[in-house]
Amino acid sequence: MREGKIAVVGDKDLILAFKAISMEVFCADTKEEGETIIKKLAKTHSVIFITENLAEQMDSLLAKYKTKAYPAIIPIPSGGKSNGYGMQGIKADVERAIGTDILFNKED
């Protein structure tokens, strides 16, 4: 049962602060650890934040969850710096939904 549960997955040093605001935190240092945790959390959580560096390694698994209403899996910057992975995903989703790039309005 989901009941609005929120979790954060990633490197221990980066996600520990989320525990202070009552989020469940799950440490994952490798792609394999991350995939195991995400598969388990997907059954019980509504929102899962994941560090960009880990999310980028698990792109094929996360793509499976994009077609489902729950959980929403949201990449967050790793170590205070974004590598652009999260924004690329948002841009692709917006383009797929409305057929054009309204976020950056760049011509290819």
C-alpha positions as CSV (number, residue, x, y, z in Angstrom):
1,M,0.0,0.0,0.0
2,R,1.4,3.4,-1.1
3,E,-0.3,6.0,1.2
4,G,2.0,8.8,0.0
5,K,5.3,7.2,1.1
6,I,8.4,9.0,-0.1
7,A,11.9,7.6,-0.3
8,V,15.4,8.8,-1.4
9,V,17.9,6.5,-2.9
10,G,21.6,7.2,-3.5
11,D,25.0,7.7,-2.0
12,K,24.8,7.8,1.8
13,D,26.7,11.1,2.2
14,L,24.3,12.8,-0.3
15,I,20.9,11.5,1.0
16,L,21.3,11.3,4.8
17,A,20.0,14.9,5.2
18,F,16.6,13.8,3.8
19,K,16.1,11.7,6.9
20,A,15.9,14.9,8.9
21,I,12.7,15.8,7.0
22,S,11.1,12.4,7.6
23,M,11.9,10.7,4.3
24,E,13.0,7.2,4.2
25,V,16.6,6.9,2.9
26,F,18.1,3.9,1.2
27,C,21.9,3.8,0.5
28,A,23.0,2.4,-2.8
29,D,26.5,2.7,-4.1
30,T,26.2,0.5,-7.2
31,K,23.7,0.0,-10.0
32,E,22.8,-3.4,-8.7
33,E,22.1,-2.2,-5.2
34,G,20.0,0.7,-6.7
35,E,18.0,-1.6,-8.9
36,T,17.2,-4.0,-6.1
37,I,16.1,-1.1,-3.9
38,I,14.0,0.6,-6.6
39,K,12.1,-2.6,-7.5
40,K,11.3,-3.1,-3.8
41,L,10.2,0.5,-3.2
42,A,8.1,0.7,-6.3
43,K,5.6,-1.7,-4.7
44,T,5.1,0.5,-1.6
45,H,6.1,4.2,-2.3
46,S,4.4,7.0,-4.3
47,V,7.5,9.1,-4.8
48,I,11.1,8.0,-5.1
49,F,13.9,10.5,-5.4
50,I,17.2,9.1,-6.7
51,T,20.5,10.8,-7.2
52,E,21.3,11.6,-10.8
53,N,24.6,9.7,-10.9
54,L,22.7,6.5,-9.8
55,A,19.7,7.1,-12.0
56,E,21.8,7.5,-15.1
57,Q,23.3,4.0,-14.6
58,M,19.7,2.6,-14.2
59,D,18.2,4.3,-17.2
60,S,16.6,1.2,-18.7
61,L,14.9,0.2,-15.4
62,L,13.6,3.7,-14.7
63,A,12.2,3.8,-18.2
64,K,9.8,1.0,-17.3
65,Y,8.4,3.0,-14.4
66,K,7.8,6.2,-16.6
67,T,4.8,4.5,-18.2
68,K,3.1,3.9,-14.8
69,A,1.3,6.4,-12.5
70,Y,3.2,5.3,-9.5
71,P,5.9,5.5,-8.3
72,A,7.1,8.9,-9.6
73,I,10.9,8.5,-9.8
74,I,12.6,11.8,-9.7
75,P,16.3,12.3,-10.2
76,I,18.0,14.9,-7.9
77,P,21.4,16.5,-8.3
78,S,24.3,14.4,-7.0
79,G,26.5,16.3,-4.5
80,G,24.9,19.6,-5.2
81,K,25.9,19.5,-8.8
82,S,23.6,18.5,-11.6
83,N,25.0,16.5,-14.6
84,G,21.8,17.4,-16.5
85,Y,20.3,13.9,-16.5
86,G,17.2,14.9,-14.6
87,M,16.5,17.9,-16.8
88,Q,17.0,15.9,-20.0
89,G,14.3,13.5,-18.8
90,I,11.9,16.3,-18.1
91,K,12.6,17.9,-21.5
92,A,12.0,14.5,-23.3
93,D,8.7,14.0,-21.3
94,V,7.4,17.5,-22.2
95,E,8.4,17.1,-25.9
96,R,6.6,13.7,-26.0
97,A,3.5,15.2,-24.3
98,I,3.1,18.3,-26.4
99,G,5.3,17.7,-29.4
100,T,7.7,20.6,-29.0
101,D,10.4,21.9,-26.7
102,I,8.9,24.7,-24.6
103,L,11.5,24.5,-21.9
104,F,14.6,25.5,-23.8
105,N,13.2,26.5,-27.2
106,K,16.4,25.6,-28.9
107,E,16.4,24.8,-32.6
108,D,18.3,21.6,-33.6
